[in-house]
Every structure is written in structure tokens, then in C-alpha cells.
Amino acid sequence: MSKTAKPCEQCNQMVEIRYRIQWDESRQWYQVCPDCWQKLSENNPLYRYGGTWKAKKRRNAKLTINNEQ
């Protein structure tokens, strides 16, 4: 798993994609994994989608030396 994965706020599974949703009467926003998203949204009149978070792949920084003459 990459270093940029984050835990699902419902099941604590480390994932690289999370969905921002509201699913209960508290109207609080949660970041959940695809599995929890599917379970919480199905036939739920309180469900509201708020976006998708995707982990970004980290790149190794390379130093470039310009030789000017």
C-alpha cells in the first residue's frame, strides 16, 4: 500500500480512494472506502455525495543541473 493511503472513517481500512458522503441525520461529512460507500448509500434517503479523494502517487524529485557556457 502506498504511503498516501488514508483510513476509511467507517471501517478504518487503508485505501487510496475515499468518497466524501453524508449518510445519517447528523449531516456530518465522512470519508469512506468504496465498500462502505456502497453499503451506506444503498436505499438511504439521507445519503448525499460530496466528492472523491484519490491518493496522489509520489514522484522522486530529480535535480537537474544546467550547464551554461
C-alpha positions in Angstrom: 0.0 0.0 0.0 1.3 3.4 -0.8 2.3 6.0 1.8 -0.5 8.3 0.6 -3.3 5.8 1.6 -5.7 7.0 4.3 -8.1 5.2 6.6 -11.8 4.8 5.9 -13.7 6.7 8.6 -16.2 3.8 8.9 -14.1 0.6 8.8 -10.5 2.0 9.2 -9.3 0.1 6.1 -6.3 1.9 4.5 -7.4 2.9 1.0 -6.2 5.1 -1.9 -9.7 6.2 -2.9 -12.3 7.6 -0.5 -15.7 9.1 -1.1 -17.0 12.1 0.9 -20.6 11.4 1.9 -23.3 12.2 4.4 -25.4 9.2 5.3 -27.1 9.9 8.7 -29.2 12.5 10.4 -26.1 14.2 11.8 -25.4 15.7 8.4 -21.7 15.2 9.2 -19.3 14.5 6.2 -17.4 11.2 6.3 -14.6 9.9 4.1 -15.3 6.3 3.4 -13.9 3.5 1.2 -15.7 2.1 -1.8 -17.0 -0.9 0.1 -18.5 1.3 2.9 -19.8 3.8 0.4 -21.8 1.2 -1.4 -23.3 -0.2 1.8 -24.1 3.3 3.3 -25.6 4.8 0.1 -27.9 1.9 -0.9 -31.6 2.7 -0.4 -30.6 5.6 2.0 -32.8 8.7 1.7 -30.2 10.6 3.9 -27.3 9.8 1.6 -25.5 12.7 -0.1 -22.4 12.5 -2.3 -19.7 15.2 -1.8 -16.8 14.2 -3.9 -14.0 11.7 -4.4 -10.5 11.8 -2.8 -7.7 10.0 -4.7 -4.2 9.4 -3.3 -1.5 11.0 -5.4 1.5 9.0 -6.4 4.7 10.4 -5.1 7.4 11.1 -7.6 11.1 11.1 -6.8 12.5 14.6 -7.1 15.3 14.8 -9.5 17.9 17.6 -9.5 18.7 19.0 -12.9 22.0 20.7 -13.5 22.1 23.2 -16.4 25.5 23.6 -17.9 25.6 27.1 -19.4 28.7 28.1 -21.3 
